[in-house]
Amino acid sequence: MNKINYQIKYIEYLLRKCRTILTNDISFHADRLREISGTYPDLLNPVTLNEKICHRILFIHNPFYTLLADKLLVRQYVEKRTNLIKLIPLVGVYNRVDDIDFDNFPQNLF
């Protein structure tokens, strides 16, 4: 049974990969929004919040949005730009949960 499920998932993966080659980004996002909301979205003149988010994804490529999506870079940005906000000190930066050593945490943290 696991082998059949694996093969089915792999076929789905290949079909999705082919879909990315055959469709462009605008039609992909429009179809996804149509499935969710039930109406065909107007991505060139957005009105709803979902349409505005998709419009920003498709047409507005501002590197500042990438900076805002990164927690650590936002901390550095805020620290450089203003002295009015006091940032909470970081306990640590970890890539995996297994890297965290809970015994070395400060006692009054939790």
C-alpha positions in Angstrom: 0.0 0.0 0.0 2.8 2.4 0.8 4.4 1.8 -2.6 1.2 2.6 -4.4 0.7 5.8 -2.3 4.3 6.8 -3.1 3.8 6.3 -6.8 0.5 8.3 -6.8 2.2 11.1 -4.9 5.1 11.1 -7.4 2.7 11.2 -10.3 0.9 14.2 -8.7 4.3 15.9 -8.2 5.2 15.4 -11.9 1.8 16.8 -13.0 2.3 19.9 -10.9 5.8 20.3 -12.3 4.4 20.1 -15.9 1.7 22.6 -14.9 4.3 25.2 -14.0 5.8 24.8 -17.4 2.5 25.1 -19.2 0.8 28.0 -17.3 2.0 31.4 -16.5 1.9 33.0 -13.0 -1.2 35.2 -13.7 -3.4 32.4 -14.8 -2.1 30.2 -12.0 -3.0 32.7 -9.3 -6.3 33.6 -10.9 -7.3 30.0 -11.0 -6.3 29.4 -7.4 -8.3 32.5 -6.3 -11.3 31.3 -8.3 -11.2 27.9 -6.6 -11.1 29.6 -3.2 -13.6 32.5 -3.6 -15.8 31.1 -6.3 -15.5 34.2 -8.5 -12.9 35.0 -11.2 -10.6 37.7 -9.7 -9.5 40.9 -11.4 -5.8 41.0 -10.8 -5.1 44.1 -12.9 -7.6 46.2 -10.9 -7.8 44.5 -7.5 -10.6 45.3 -5.1 -10.6 42.5 -2.4 -7.7 41.8 -0.1 -7.0 38.5 -1.8 -6.8 40.2 -5.2 -4.5 42.9 -3.8 -2.2 40.3 -2.3 -1.9 38.4 -5.6 -1.4 41.6 -7.5 1.5 42.5 -5.2 3.0 39.0 -5.6 2.7 39.2 -9.4 3.5 42.8 -10.3 5.3 44.5 -7.5 8.8 43.2 -6.8 10.2 45.3 -4.0 13.2 43.9 -2.2 12.0 45.7 1.0 9.2 43.1 1.3 11.8 40.3 1.5 13.5 42.2 4.3 10.2 42.5 6.1 9.6 38.8 5.9 12.9 37.9 7.7 12.6 38.3 11.5 16.3 38.8 12.1 16.8 41.3 9.3 13.8 43.3 10.5 15.4 43.5 14.0 18.6 44.9 12.5 16.6 47.3 10.3 14.5 48.7 13.2 17.6 48.9 15.4 19.4 51.0 12.8 16.5 53.3 12.0 15.2 54.3 15.4 16.1 54.6 19.0 12.5 54.9 20.2 11.9 51.2 20.3 13.8 49.0 22.6 14.2 45.5 21.2 14.0 42.4 23.4 17.3 40.6 23.6 17.5 37.4 21.7 18.1 34.1 23.6 19.5 32.5 20.5 19.1 31.9 16.8 18.6 28.3 15.7 18.0 26.6 12.4 16.6 23.4 13.9 14.8 22.5 17.1 17.4 19.8 17.9 20.0 22.6 18.1 18.3 24.2 21.1 19.8 23.4 24.5 17.0 24.2 26.9 19.3 23.8 29.9 21.3 26.9 29.0 18.2 29.1 28.9 17.9 31.8 31.6 15.9 30.6 34.5 13.5 33.6 34.5 12.7 33.2 30.8 9.6 31.1 31.2 
